[in-house]
Amino acid sequence: MSSAWLTQVWRPTDSLFRDGRGPVNPKGLEYYNNLIDELIMHGIQPHVTMYHMDTPQALEDGYGGWLSRTMVRDFTVYADVCFKEFGDRVRHWTTVNEANAFAIGGYDNALIPPGRCSLPFGLACTKGNSSTEPYIAAHNMLLAHSSAVKLYNRKYKGSQHGFVGLNIYAPWFFPYTKATEDIKAAQRAIDFYIGWFLHPLVFGDYPDIMKKNAGTRIPALTRHDFELVKGSFDFIGLNHYATFYIKDDPSSHKMEIRDVNTDIAATIMYERGDSSLDQDNETSSGLYEVLEYIKRVYANPPTYVHENGQRTVRNGTLNDTARVEYMHAYIGTLLRALSFNDSLFLVFHLQNIGRNGANSKGYFMWSFLDGFEVVGGYQKGFGMYFVDLSDKQLKRYPKLSAHWYSNFLRGRSISPNEHVPVPSLCSSIINLSTRQRHDCS
């Protein structure tokens, strides 16, 4: 059976609760039941994410969303409904998507909803506190996740036999140079991005360097929190796209007012000699390092690569050769981390751990379709299918990457530059970069 990674929507009108709480919305229930049933009917096993940066506005307005511990209670009630209504068919649940990135993007630099920040750490900040709110929101997400896991284990595990995990944004960080200062800075970045959630889940507390650098701005895990959080996961979901290079920046830690990034006390770069983050990095070795690190430091828990893909400009082309090369490289890296030598093992035996390899249980390509991206909107996309936004039916066209990936999943071990026929894109497609029609016959 194939797998599909879904996001359950927790917001008004089209979701399970019209106002984030209260009576269940029957239309939302019907929608998700139909979706899940349709997937299973076509031999696709759903992996469901319950929260994906979409706090119900009523809860945001009512008590500040993730800034309040009340969110732990409301999220647990929501999770209970999901488990009860869909757990007979859904076996894999992810509570929160990219919890670490959401804490930073939503409450530090305001790049994503709810768009909270304070100067000088964000642009056009109108509300928020970048020094404290990322840590508070992350803390409450951690408690909400653990509460949902406790509920599932007590109420549903025995009959549904499912699994509940948490997802984090998991880039890798190489030191900019071999200097001791840069090596230590890279480790700090790993602790702040990966250890922020994995350390409490595995060991029951935040990394020492986080507690030291953030001080009282990071909430303390009480004895009750420790007992709730430690060990409260069946797997860890990883969203991995790129590798960063880290250069020590001790001056940032001397700032009187600091946020998460200045607590790391480092400069984060995509490439040596280039501090720009507005590009994609195709260094696939970072995925291997992430999996090896989790294996070594956190006792090799089950992991799923929930997202891995390449962002490109949505210009109408179907010949996305660069994406095929990206996919080929990263799948090869995953095989190396699993200690497998044959790509057919990834297709047929990913559920089995390599003798000395990472305990990775699954891989999801992001994404099936070009969609609306949280950062980039419709101008950039990750999809293996192009969506014609000018067509009322939103007609879809497979790109080269769709044909390549389909062949790979069917058991064909093919190189990224092997010729795969791609049908031409009809002349009615609008070139999104020029906003003009073009003939691609």
C-alpha beads as a LAMMPS data file, in Angstrom:
LAMMPS data file: protein, C-alpha beads

441 atoms
440 bonds

1 atom types
1 bond types

-500.0 500.0 xlo xhi
-500.0 500.0 ylo yhi
-500.0 500.0 zlo zhi

Masses

1 110.0

Atoms # bond

1 1 1 0.000 0.000 0.000
2 1 1 1.234 3.507 -0.863
3 1 1 1.076 6.364 1.631
4 1 1 -0.162 9.945 1.519
5 1 1 0.640 12.672 4.032
6 1 1 -2.452 14.747 4.798
7 1 1 -3.089 17.859 6.837
8 1 1 -6.230 17.905 8.941
9 1 1 -7.592 21.442 9.006
10 1 1 -8.492 22.946 12.389
11 1 1 -10.305 26.138 11.424
12 1 1 -13.884 27.390 10.873
13 1 1 -16.490 26.387 8.236
14 1 1 -14.550 23.642 6.442
15 1 1 -13.105 21.964 9.526
16 1 1 -14.235 19.876 12.457
17 1 1 -15.109 22.826 14.710
18 1 1 -16.697 26.025 13.472
19 1 1 -15.066 28.115 16.184
20 1 1 -12.153 25.869 17.133
21 1 1 -14.164 24.283 19.954
22 1 1 -17.710 23.234 20.774
23 1 1 -19.977 21.007 18.621
24 1 1 -18.403 19.055 15.780
25 1 1 -19.060 20.492 12.325
26 1 1 -20.890 17.717 10.390
27 1 1 -19.734 19.063 7.022
28 1 1 -16.108 18.940 8.131
29 1 1 -16.605 15.421 9.426
30 1 1 -18.178 14.364 6.131
31 1 1 -15.372 15.924 4.111
32 1 1 -12.577 14.116 5.930
33 1 1 -14.434 10.810 6.047
34 1 1 -14.904 10.976 2.274
35 1 1 -11.264 11.929 1.710
36 1 1 -9.899 9.146 3.911
37 1 1 -12.241 6.557 2.418
38 1 1 -11.305 7.590 -1.122
39 1 1 -7.596 7.259 -0.383
40 1 1 -7.997 3.819 1.159
41 1 1 -10.193 2.697 -1.735
42 1 1 -7.281 3.493 -4.058
43 1 1 -4.744 1.637 -1.931
44 1 1 -3.287 4.726 -0.255
45 1 1 -2.571 4.712 3.475
46 1 1 -3.240 8.148 5.046
47 1 1 -0.715 9.730 7.388
48 1 1 -2.572 12.630 9.006
49 1 1 -1.176 15.849 10.455
50 1 1 -3.603 17.524 12.855
51 1 1 -2.085 21.015 13.010
52 1 1 -0.335 22.888 10.205
53 1 1 0.039 26.553 11.190
54 1 1 -3.728 27.201 11.113
55 1 1 -4.979 28.167 14.566
56 1 1 -8.739 28.794 14.620
57 1 1 -9.188 32.562 14.657
58 1 1 -11.661 32.326 17.555
59 1 1 -8.956 30.791 19.744
60 1 1 -6.350 33.291 18.566
61 1 1 -8.676 36.162 19.418
62 1 1 -10.041 34.575 22.586
63 1 1 -6.852 33.819 24.480
64 1 1 -3.845 34.214 22.184
65 1 1 -3.696 30.730 20.709
66 1 1 -0.437 28.947 21.455
67 1 1 0.641 31.656 23.877
68 1 1 -1.884 30.300 26.368
69 1 1 -1.838 26.947 28.139
70 1 1 -5.573 26.806 27.456
71 1 1 -4.566 25.713 23.965
72 1 1 -3.293 22.426 25.425
73 1 1 -6.785 21.567 26.604
74 1 1 -8.527 22.621 23.395
75 1 1 -6.017 20.803 21.197
76 1 1 -6.491 17.620 23.235
77 1 1 -10.257 17.818 22.757
78 1 1 -9.724 18.299 19.018
79 1 1 -7.316 15.343 18.895
80 1 1 -9.885 13.217 20.740
81 1 1 -12.441 13.875 17.999
82 1 1 -9.897 12.994 15.287
83 1 1 -8.937 9.733 16.973
84 1 1 -12.556 8.798 17.636
85 1 1 -13.922 9.608 14.175
86 1 1 -11.025 8.558 11.918
87 1 1 -8.801 6.296 13.999
88 1 1 -10.430 3.131 12.685
89 1 1 -8.813 3.914 9.310
90 1 1 -5.887 6.211 10.180
91 1 1 -2.931 4.593 11.928
92 1 1 -0.338 7.372 11.708
93 1 1 -0.983 10.715 13.383
94 1 1 1.303 13.759 13.505
95 1 1 0.168 16.314 16.062
96 1 1 2.029 19.453 14.911
97 1 1 3.861 20.162 11.665
98 1 1 7.267 21.906 11.872
99 1 1 6.738 22.890 15.500
100 1 1 10.137 24.599 15.725
101 1 1 9.803 26.551 12.465
102 1 1 6.259 27.575 13.386
103 1 1 7.451 28.925 16.745
104 1 1 10.117 31.034 15.021
105 1 1 8.150 32.058 11.940
106 1 1 4.934 32.775 13.807
107 1 1 6.279 34.385 16.977
108 1 1 9.821 35.632 16.282
109 1 1 10.271 36.979 12.734
110 1 1 6.567 37.012 11.707
111 1 1 7.154 35.354 8.333
112 1 1 4.094 33.137 8.818
113 1 1 0.803 33.348 10.771
114 1 1 -0.004 34.577 13.340
115 1 1 2.674 37.088 12.369
116 1 1 3.838 38.162 15.807
117 1 1 7.228 39.802 16.391
118 1 1 8.991 42.718 18.013
119 1 1 11.708 45.006 16.687
120 1 1 14.450 44.565 15.644
121 1 1 13.724 40.908 14.845
122 1 1 10.885 41.259 12.355
123 1 1 9.566 43.647 9.734
124 1 1 6.585 45.901 10.408
125 1 1 5.993 44.392 13.852
126 1 1 2.712 45.538 15.391
127 1 1 2.293 42.949 18.141
128 1 1 4.323 40.311 19.899
129 1 1 7.574 39.752 21.792
130 1 1 10.295 37.963 19.840
131 1 1 12.348 37.411 22.981
132 1 1 9.805 35.324 24.863
133 1 1 6.873 34.268 22.679
134 1 1 8.670 31.692 20.475
135 1 1 9.694 29.778 23.601
136 1 1 6.241 30.029 25.176
137 1 1 4.437 28.880 22.022
138 1 1 6.860 25.980 21.523
139 1 1 6.439 24.944 25.156
140 1 1 2.660 24.819 24.818
141 1 1 2.910 22.902 21.541
142 1 1 5.104 20.353 23.275
143 1 1 2.590 19.980 26.111
144 1 1 -0.359 19.762 23.691
145 1 1 1.379 17.070 21.682
146 1 1 2.208 15.067 24.796
147 1 1 -1.319 15.435 26.124
148 1 1 -2.738 14.095 22.853
149 1 1 -0.334 11.134 22.954
150 1 1 -1.317 10.361 26.542
151 1 1 -4.985 10.464 25.540
152 1 1 -4.422 8.182 22.551
153 1 1 -2.456 5.632 24.549
154 1 1 -5.085 5.541 27.284
155 1 1 -8.216 5.576 25.168
156 1 1 -7.500 4.332 21.648
157 1 1 -4.165 2.540 21.302
158 1 1 -5.482 -0.811 22.475
159 1 1 -8.178 -0.979 19.797
160 1 1 -6.762 1.116 16.950
161 1 1 -3.068 0.120 17.226
162 1 1 -1.931 3.428 15.752
163 1 1 1.102 5.675 16.152
164 1 1 1.390 9.336 17.174
165 1 1 4.387 11.572 16.510
166 1 1 5.542 15.164 16.151
167 1 1 7.116 16.858 13.129
168 1 1 10.047 19.290 13.133
169 1 1 11.828 21.299 10.472
170 1 1 15.187 19.523 10.313
171 1 1 17.908 21.120 8.198
172 1 1 21.521 20.193 8.869
173 1 1 24.185 22.630 10.035
174 1 1 27.806 22.328 8.966
175 1 1 30.443 24.609 10.547
176 1 1 31.538 27.371 8.171
177 1 1 35.203 26.559 8.886
178 1 1 37.099 24.003 10.925
179 1 1 37.664 26.583 13.644
180 1 1 36.552 25.468 17.103
181 1 1 34.232 28.467 17.405
182 1 1 32.337 27.539 14.230
183 1 1 32.107 23.880 15.252
184 1 1 30.565 24.908 18.582
185 1 1 28.221 27.321 16.808
186 1 1 27.008 24.546 14.502
187 1 1 26.246 22.379 17.532
188 1 1 24.297 25.246 19.096
189 1 1 22.207 25.552 15.940
190 1 1 21.496 21.803 16.031
191 1 1 20.459 22.025 19.678
192 1 1 18.178 25.000 19.038
193 1 1 16.508 23.540 15.937
194 1 1 16.504 19.775 16.500
195 1 1 17.122 19.494 20.229
196 1 1 14.435 22.062 21.050
197 1 1 11.754 19.361 20.731
198 1 1 13.649 16.071 20.564
199 1 1 15.550 16.641 23.804
200 1 1 12.391 17.019 25.926
201 1 1 10.677 14.142 24.141
202 1 1 13.609 11.779 24.708
203 1 1 15.246 13.094 27.890
204 1 1 12.501 15.182 29.514
205 1 1 14.154 18.627 29.369
206 1 1 15.475 21.263 26.989
207 1 1 19.137 21.195 25.893
208 1 1 21.469 22.778 28.431
209 1 1 22.696 25.400 25.943
210 1 1 19.116 26.561 25.347
211 1 1 18.446 26.928 29.064
212 1 1 21.744 28.755 29.494
213 1 1 21.374 31.185 26.593
214 1 1 17.628 31.836 26.854
215 1 1 17.590 31.846 30.641
216 1 1 14.223 32.591 32.217
217 1 1 12.725 33.391 28.799
218 1 1 12.295 29.657 28.135
219 1 1 9.616 28.060 30.343
220 1 1 10.799 25.415 32.762
221 1 1 9.485 21.870 32.468
222 1 1 7.993 20.982 35.846
223 1 1 8.042 17.491 37.310
224 1 1 4.519 16.994 35.981
225 1 1 5.588 18.250 32.545
226 1 1 8.591 15.918 32.627
227 1 1 6.377 12.896 33.254
228 1 1 3.955 13.971 30.527
229 1 1 6.527 14.844 27.854
230 1 1 9.341 12.319 28.188
231 1 1 8.822 9.388 25.857
232 1 1 5.547 10.770 24.480
233 1 1 6.054 9.810 20.847
234 1 1 5.988 6.798 18.551
235 1 1 7.955 8.484 15.771
236 1 1 9.516 11.792 14.754
237 1 1 8.546 13.461 11.486
238 1 1 11.290 15.353 9.653
239 1 1 10.930 18.083 7.037
240 1 1 14.308 18.379 5.365
241 1 1 15.118 20.545 2.372
242 1 1 18.624 21.929 2.644
243 1 1 21.900 22.284 4.514
244 1 1 23.136 25.460 6.191
245 1 1 26.622 26.641 7.112
246 1 1 27.152 28.187 10.519
247 1 1 29.626 30.882 11.481
248 1 1 30.125 31.870 15.094
249 1 1 28.833 35.343 15.955
250 1 1 29.566 36.072 19.617
251 1 1 28.497 39.714 19.261
252 1 1 24.839 38.769 18.807
253 1 1 24.795 37.069 22.194
254 1 1 25.901 40.334 23.783
255 1 1 22.737 42.106 22.647
256 1 1 20.598 43.355 25.510
257 1 1 17.417 42.131 23.790
258 1 1 17.662 38.750 22.060
259 1 1 15.488 36.296 20.147
260 1 1 16.000 32.648 19.199
261 1 1 18.528 33.372 16.457
262 1 1 20.638 35.697 18.578
263 1 1 20.494 33.133 21.387
264 1 1 22.190 30.750 18.945
265 1 1 24.899 33.401 18.527
266 1 1 25.713 32.445 14.951
267 1 1 25.286 33.539 11.359
268 1 1 23.312 31.059 9.243
269 1 1 24.246 30.782 5.551
270 1 1 23.246 28.579 2.624
271 1 1 26.723 28.437 1.140
272 1 1 30.214 29.356 2.182
273 1 1 30.762 32.945 1.137
274 1 1 27.045 33.606 0.569
275 1 1 24.723 34.704 3.337
276 1 1 21.604 34.788 1.142
277 1 1 18.810 32.406 2.115
278 1 1 16.681 33.031 -1.002
279 1 1 17.878 30.021 -2.959
280 1 1 17.694 26.249 -2.843
281 1 1 20.601 24.097 -1.743
282 1 1 20.985 20.657 -3.268
283 1 1 23.518 19.265 -0.819
284 1 1 21.801 15.989 -0.023
285 1 1 24.403 14.891 2.509
286 1 1 22.614 16.991 5.108
287 1 1 19.771 14.469 5.281
288 1 1 22.263 11.713 6.043
289 1 1 23.779 13.811 8.830
290 1 1 20.362 14.542 10.368
291 1 1 19.421 10.860 10.439
292 1 1 22.820 9.831 11.775
293 1 1 22.668 12.483 14.497
294 1 1 19.203 11.414 15.619
295 1 1 20.352 7.787 15.612
296 1 1 23.414 8.568 17.720
297 1 1 22.063 11.155 20.172
298 1 1 18.420 10.111 20.550
299 1 1 18.726 6.304 20.482
300 1 1 17.571 5.858 16.872
301 1 1 13.815 6.397 17.223
302 1 1 11.485 5.669 14.283
303 1 1 11.458 8.601 11.857
304 1 1 9.541 9.593 8.739
305 1 1 10.851 12.058 6.187
306 1 1 7.548 13.911 5.848
307 1 1 8.749 16.584 3.449
308 1 1 11.647 16.694 1.032
309 1 1 11.559 18.564 -2.248
310 1 1 12.862 21.366 -4.399
311 1 1 11.330 24.799 -4.799
312 1 1 11.251 26.281 -8.292
313 1 1 9.649 29.278 -9.956
314 1 1 6.225 28.398 -11.362
315 1 1 6.967 29.369 -14.982
316 1 1 4.971 26.688 -16.792
317 1 1 7.803 24.364 -17.743
318 1 1 7.299 20.624 -17.367
319 1 1 10.958 19.715 -17.808
320 1 1 12.043 20.102 -14.198
321 1 1 15.353 18.299 -14.613
322 1 1 16.821 19.976 -11.540
323 1 1 14.033 18.546 -9.377
324 1 1 14.682 15.047 -10.741
325 1 1 18.367 15.394 -9.884
326 1 1 17.414 16.638 -6.423
327 1 1 15.084 13.676 -5.815
328 1 1 17.636 11.169 -7.091
329 1 1 20.327 12.591 -4.818
330 1 1 18.201 12.672 -1.677
331 1 1 16.696 9.226 -2.162
332 1 1 20.225 7.915 -2.624
333 1 1 21.251 9.644 0.594
334 1 1 18.337 8.076 2.463
335 1 1 19.401 4.663 1.204
336 1 1 22.909 5.294 2.501
337 1 1 21.521 6.265 5.904
338 1 1 19.476 3.053 5.937
339 1 1 22.591 1.035 5.038
340 1 1 20.920 -0.191 1.842
341 1 1 22.738 -0.374 -1.476
342 1 1 19.869 -1.078 -3.849
343 1 1 17.159 1.488 -4.588
344 1 1 14.584 -1.321 -4.809
345 1 1 14.959 -1.713 -1.054
346 1 1 13.558 1.768 -0.569
347 1 1 10.471 0.910 -2.586
348 1 1 9.740 -2.492 -1.086
349 1 1 11.476 -2.638 2.293
350 1 1 11.503 0.823 3.858
351 1 1 9.585 -0.548 6.830
352 1 1 12.648 -2.630 7.722
353 1 1 15.603 -0.974 9.397
354 1 1 19.082 -1.497 7.997
355 1 1 21.360 -3.579 10.202
356 1 1 23.347 -0.540 11.300
357 1 1 21.217 2.143 9.698
358 1 1 18.837 4.886 10.662
359 1 1 15.396 3.790 11.790
360 1 1 13.559 5.645 9.030
361 1 1 10.134 4.167 8.273
362 1 1 8.965 6.236 5.329
363 1 1 9.695 8.975 2.808
364 1 1 7.265 11.552 1.399
365 1 1 8.075 13.763 -1.564
366 1 1 6.911 17.376 -1.276
367 1 1 4.871 17.809 -3.167
368 1 1 2.354 16.120 -5.425
369 1 1 0.973 19.402 -6.807
370 1 1 2.096 22.998 -7.102
371 1 1 0.092 24.704 -4.390
372 1 1 -0.113 27.891 -2.394
373 1 1 3.072 28.086 -0.350
374 1 1 3.131 29.804 3.035
375 1 1 6.319 31.556 1.895
376 1 1 6.106 32.432 -1.804
377 1 1 2.408 32.044 -2.517
378 1 1 1.736 30.952 -6.111
379 1 1 4.996 32.329 -7.486
380 1 1 7.029 29.309 -6.438
381 1 1 6.147 25.652 -6.166
382 1 1 7.400 22.234 -5.135
383 1 1 4.954 20.140 -7.147
384 1 1 5.562 17.255 -9.495
385 1 1 2.362 18.362 -11.237
386 1 1 1.852 21.806 -12.731
387 1 1 -1.582 23.325 -11.997
388 1 1 -3.009 25.701 -14.589
389 1 1 -4.451 28.497 -12.458
390 1 1 -6.001 30.127 -15.523
391 1 1 -8.189 27.085 -16.146
392 1 1 -11.502 26.981 -14.276
393 1 1 -11.033 23.249 -13.704
394 1 1 -7.437 23.805 -12.512
395 1 1 -6.148 21.236 -14.977
396 1 1 -3.007 19.384 -13.913
397 1 1 -0.007 18.461 -16.038
398 1 1 2.675 15.963 -14.949
399 1 1 6.210 17.268 -14.974
400 1 1 9.324 15.245 -15.752
401 1 1 9.715 14.613 -12.009
402 1 1 6.274 12.953 -11.857
403 1 1 7.216 10.490 -14.593
404 1 1 10.625 9.821 -13.029
405 1 1 9.209 9.252 -9.528
406 1 1 6.418 7.042 -10.851
407 1 1 8.944 4.856 -12.652
408 1 1 11.091 4.702 -9.531
409 1 1 8.183 3.625 -7.326
410 1 1 7.345 0.902 -9.818
411 1 1 10.765 -0.595 -9.161
412 1 1 12.767 0.850 -12.019
413 1 1 16.191 1.963 -10.833
414 1 1 16.879 4.840 -13.234
415 1 1 19.444 7.631 -13.268
416 1 1 18.292 11.259 -13.129
417 1 1 19.495 11.990 -16.667
418 1 1 17.850 8.970 -18.268
419 1 1 15.368 10.079 -20.935
420 1 1 11.757 10.019 -19.790
421 1 1 9.167 11.213 -22.354
422 1 1 7.179 14.241 -21.201
423 1 1 4.064 15.430 -23.045
424 1 1 4.062 19.063 -24.133
425 1 1 2.179 21.687 -22.194
426 1 1 -0.795 23.106 -24.107
427 1 1 -0.665 26.673 -25.385
428 1 1 -3.400 27.837 -23.033
429 1 1 -1.087 27.747 -20.020
430 1 1 -0.155 31.164 -18.719
431 1 1 3.521 31.767 -18.083
432 1 1 3.348 32.859 -14.463
433 1 1 6.570 34.832 -14.613
434 1 1 5.550 36.983 -17.612
435 1 1 1.743 36.679 -17.268
436 1 1 1.620 35.993 -21.028
437 1 1 0.336 33.017 -22.910
438 1 1 2.933 30.890 -24.591
439 1 1 2.991 28.092 -27.111
440 1 1 4.813 24.999 -25.878
441 1 1 3.758 22.605 -28.601

Bonds

1 1 1 2
2 1 2 3
3 1 3 4
4 1 4 5
5 1 5 6
6 1 6 7
7 1 7 8
8 1 8 9
9 1 9 10
10 1 10 11
11 1 11 12
12 1 12 13
13 1 13 14
14 1 14 15
15 1 15 16
16 1 16 17
17 1 17 18
18 1 18 19
19 1 19 20
20 1 20 21
21 1 21 22
22 1 22 23
23 1 23 24
24 1 24 25
25 1 25 26
26 1 26 27
27 1 27 28
28 1 28 29
29 1 29 30
30 1 30 31
31 1 31 32
32 1 32 33
33 1 33 34
34 1 34 35
35 1 35 36
36 1 36 37
37 1 37 38
38 1 38 39
39 1 39 40
40 1 40 41
41 1 41 42
42 1 42 43
43 1 43 44
44 1 44 45
45 1 45 46
46 1 46 47
47 1 47 48
48 1 48 49
49 1 49 50
50 1 50 51
51 1 51 52
52 1 52 53
53 1 53 54
54 1 54 55
55 1 55 56
56 1 56 57
57 1 57 58
58 1 58 59
59 1 59 60
60 1 60 61
61 1 61 62
62 1 62 63
63 1 63 64
64 1 64 65
65 1 65 66
66 1 66 67
67 1 67 68
68 1 68 69
69 1 69 70
70 1 70 71
71 1 71 72
72 1 72 73
73 1 73 74
74 1 74 75
75 1 75 76
76 1 76 77
77 1 77 78
78 1 78 79
79 1 79 80
80 1 80 81
81 1 81 82
82 1 82 83
83 1 83 84
84 1 84 85
85 1 85 86
86 1 86 87
87 1 87 88
88 1 88 89
89 1 89 90
90 1 90 91
91 1 91 92
92 1 92 93
93 1 93 94
94 1 94 95
95 1 95 96
96 1 96 97
97 1 97 98
98 1 98 99
99 1 99 100
100 1 100 101
101 1 101 102
102 1 102 103
103 1 103 104
104 1 104 105
105 1 105 106
106 1 106 107
107 1 107 108
108 1 108 109
109 1 109 110
110 1 110 111
111 1 111 112
112 1 112 113
113 1 113 114
114 1 114 115
115 1 115 116
116 1 116 117
117 1 117 118
118 1 118 119
119 1 119 120
120 1 120 121
121 1 121 122
122 1 122 123
123 1 123 124
124 1 124 125
125 1 125 126
126 1 126 127
127 1 127 128
128 1 128 129
129 1 129 130
130 1 130 131
131 1 131 132
132 1 132 133
133 1 133 134
134 1 134 135
135 1 135 136
136 1 136 137
137 1 137 138
138 1 138 139
139 1 139 140
140 1 140 141
141 1 141 142
142 1 142 143
143 1 143 144
144 1 144 145
145 1 145 146
146 1 146 147
147 1 147 148
148 1 148 149
149 1 149 150
150 1 150 151
151 1 151 152
152 1 152 153
153 1 153 154
154 1 154 155
155 1 155 156
156 1 156 157
157 1 157 158
158 1 158 159
159 1 159 160
160 1 160 161
161 1 161 162
162 1 162 163
163 1 163 164
164 1 164 165
165 1 165 166
166 1 166 167
167 1 167 168
168 1 168 169
169 1 169 170
170 1 170 171
171 1 171 172
172 1 172 173
173 1 173 174
174 1 174 175
175 1 175 176
176 1 176 177
177 1 177 178
178 1 178 179
179 1 179 180
180 1 180 181
181 1 181 182
182 1 182 183
183 1 183 184
184 1 184 185
185 1 185 186
186 1 186 187
187 1 187 188
188 1 188 189
189 1 189 190
190 1 190 191
191 1 191 192
192 1 192 193
193 1 193 194
194 1 194 195
195 1 195 196
196 1 196 197
197 1 197 198
198 1 198 199
199 1 199 200
200 1 200 201
201 1 201 202
202 1 202 203
203 1 203 204
204 1 204 205
205 1 205 206
206 1 206 207
207 1 207 208
208 1 208 209
209 1 209 210
210 1 210 211
211 1 211 212
212 1 212 213
213 1 213 214
214 1 214 215
215 1 215 216
216 1 216 217
217 1 217 218
218 1 218 219
219 1 219 220
220 1 220 221
221 1 221 222
222 1 222 223
223 1 223 224
224 1 224 225
225 1 225 226
226 1 226 227
227 1 227 228
228 1 228 229
229 1 229 230
230 1 230 231
231 1 231 232
232 1 232 233
233 1 233 234
234 1 234 235
235 1 235 236
236 1 236 237
237 1 237 238
238 1 238 239
239 1 239 240
240 1 240 241
241 1 241 242
242 1 242 243
243 1 243 244
244 1 244 245
245 1 245 246
246 1 246 247
247 1 247 248
248 1 248 249
249 1 249 250
250 1 250 251
251 1 251 252
252 1 252 253
253 1 253 254
254 1 254 255
255 1 255 256
256 1 256 257
257 1 257 258
258 1 258 259
259 1 259 260
260 1 260 261
261 1 261 262
262 1 262 263
263 1 263 264
264 1 264 265
265 1 265 266
266 1 266 267
267 1 267 268
268 1 268 269
269 1 269 270
270 1 270 271
271 1 271 272
272 1 272 273
273 1 273 274
274 1 274 275
275 1 275 276
276 1 276 277
277 1 277 278
278 1 278 279
279 1 279 280
280 1 280 281
281 1 281 282
282 1 282 283
283 1 283 284
284 1 284 285
285 1 285 286
286 1 286 287
287 1 287 288
288 1 288 289
289 1 289 290
290 1 290 291
291 1 291 292
292 1 292 293
293 1 293 294
294 1 294 295
295 1 295 296
296 1 296 297
297 1 297 298
298 1 298 299
299 1 299 300
300 1 300 301
301 1 301 302
302 1 302 303
303 1 303 304
304 1 304 305
305 1 305 306
306 1 306 307
307 1 307 308
308 1 308 309
309 1 309 310
310 1 310 311
311 1 311 312
312 1 312 313
313 1 313 314
314 1 314 315
315 1 315 316
316 1 316 317
317 1 317 318
318 1 318 319
319 1 319 320
320 1 320 321
321 1 321 322
322 1 322 323
323 1 323 324
324 1 324 325
325 1 325 326
326 1 326 327
327 1 327 328
328 1 328 329
329 1 329 330
330 1 330 331
331 1 331 332
332 1 332 333
333 1 333 334
334 1 334 335
335 1 335 336
336 1 336 337
337 1 337 338
338 1 338 339
339 1 339 340
340 1 340 341
341 1 341 342
342 1 342 343
343 1 343 344
344 1 344 345
345 1 345 346
346 1 346 347
347 1 347 348
348 1 348 349
349 1 349 350
350 1 350 351
351 1 351 352
352 1 352 353
353 1 353 354
354 1 354 355
355 1 355 356
356 1 356 357
357 1 357 358
358 1 358 359
359 1 359 360
360 1 360 361
361 1 361 362
362 1 362 363
363 1 363 364
364 1 364 365
365 1 365 366
366 1 366 367
367 1 367 368
368 1 368 369
369 1 369 370
370 1 370 371
371 1 371 372
372 1 372 373
373 1 373 374
374 1 374 375
375 1 375 376
376 1 376 377
377 1 377 378
378 1 378 379
379 1 379 380
380 1 380 381
381 1 381 382
382 1 382 383
383 1 383 384
384 1 384 385
385 1 385 386
386 1 386 387
387 1 387 388
388 1 388 389
389 1 389 390
390 1 390 391
391 1 391 392
392 1 392 393
393 1 393 394
394 1 394 395
395 1 395 396
396 1 396 397
397 1 397 398
398 1 398 399
399 1 399 400
400 1 400 401
401 1 401 402
402 1 402 403
403 1 403 404
404 1 404 405
405 1 405 406
406 1 406 407
407 1 407 408
408 1 408 409
409 1 409 410
410 1 410 411
411 1 411 412
412 1 412 413
413 1 413 414
414 1 414 415
415 1 415 416
416 1 416 417
417 1 417 418
418 1 418 419
419 1 419 420
420 1 420 421
421 1 421 422
422 1 422 423
423 1 423 424
424 1 424 425
425 1 425 426
426 1 426 427
427 1 427 428
428 1 428 429
429 1 429 430
430 1 430 431
431 1 431 432
432 1 432 433
433 1 433 434
434 1 434 435
435 1 435 436
436 1 436 437
437 1 437 438
438 1 438 439
439 1 439 440
440 1 440 441
